[in-house]
C-alpha cells in the first residue's frame, strides 16, 4: 500500500500526516465523503471506495474499473483555484485523483485536476463548485480508498478558457460495444446516442449532458450528443483545451488529438498513452445511433466537432421522451430531418423564433430555437438552464 499523492498538496493545511483538520470558512472545507451527490457513480462509502460496477473507459479499451464521487459546495466568496489535502490508501497499480469545477451563468466549466504543487484552476472565479474524487484500479487490484479530504481555495491565476464555440475537424469512429458499461456508468444499448472523448475533463454524468458536442458530417448532417465515455485510444488528451491547460501531449497544436499525431506523423513512437500502436487517427467515438441515425454514416469519417460547454451562448438541455429530437431546417415539423439532438444533450442556442405550435415536455409553445444556420428544434423539448443567459430573438 501507499499513501495518496495528494497527502502533502496543501501548504495551508499542514497537519495532514496526522489526519485532515477541519477547515474553517476562511481556509476551506472538509468534504463529507459519506454523502456523494448527483453525478456520482460506482462508489461505496465509509471510506469512499470503488463500488461493484464494471465502469471503465470502454471506448479506450481500458482495463481499469473506475468510480467517481461528486460533492457540491457553495463558497462564501468566489474563488478560482483550489488545493486538496487527503488521507487515503492506494494499492500499487490503483489511483486516486481529485478534480474541481465551477458554475457561472448556469454552465459548468471543465473539470480541473488538483495535483501536487499545482492547484486546480478554473477559467473564472465562482461560488458554486463541485469536487470529484476519481478512484480507479486494474482488474485484480483492490480498490483505493479516501478516508478524509479537505479543499482549500487559494490565490492563483485563472486557467485560460477554451475559445467560445471551439470547433475542430477530427476523425470519428463507431464505438459499438452494445452491452458494455461506459466510464460514467451508462450501459450501452442498441442505436445509442452519445459520444466518447479522450479525457474525463469533458465527461458528463450518467443521464446528464453538461459536456456535450455538436458533431457534423461532410454531408451537413449534425447531431448534438452528450459525452458519456472516455476514449478512443487515450484517456488524458483534452486536445480541444487552451494552450497550457491540456492534460497531456501539450506540445501538440490545439485541436490535434494525440492519436492523430501518432498515426499520421509517428508522434510518441506511433503509440497511445497505453503503449499500443495507434491504428487510426480517431479523436472521437460515436455511439451507433449517433453514427448511423444522426449523421447517416456508413464508415468511419472526418467530422467537425463543436464543444457545447465552451463560450457564453444561452444554452439548454434536450428533454424528449425518445432517444433524440429531430432537427429541422425551419421552425416547423414539416421540414426534412437534417440531424438529431440526443436526449440529455446540451445545445448552444443562437436565438429564438416563432413557428409551429408544439406540445412537449416543457409545455406548449410556438417558440423554436435556432442552434445553427438552417437548424432548428422545438423549444417545447428544450429546458433552458437555470441561471443561464436569456435567449434573444432571431
Secondary structure, DSSP 4 states (H G I P E B T S, - for coil): -EE-TTTT--SS-TTGGG-PPPPPTTT-EE--TT---TT-BSEETTTEEE-S-----TTTT--EEEEEEEEEEEEEEEEEEEEEEEEEEE-TT-EEEEEEEEEETTEEPPPEEEBTTB-EEEEEEEEEEEEEEEEEEETTSPPPEEEEEEEEE---PPPPPPPTT-EEEEEEEE---TT-B-TTSPBP-TT---EEESBGGGPPPTT--SSEEEEE-TTS-EEEEEEEEE-SS-SB--TTSPTTT-SS-TTSPTT--HHHHHHHH-GGGGB-TTSPBP-S-EEEEE-HIIIIIIS--SS-EEEEEEETTSS--EEEEE--SSSEEEEESSSSTTSPEEEEEETT-EEEE-EEEEEEEEEETTEEEEEEEEEETTEEEEGGGEEEPTTPPPPPB-
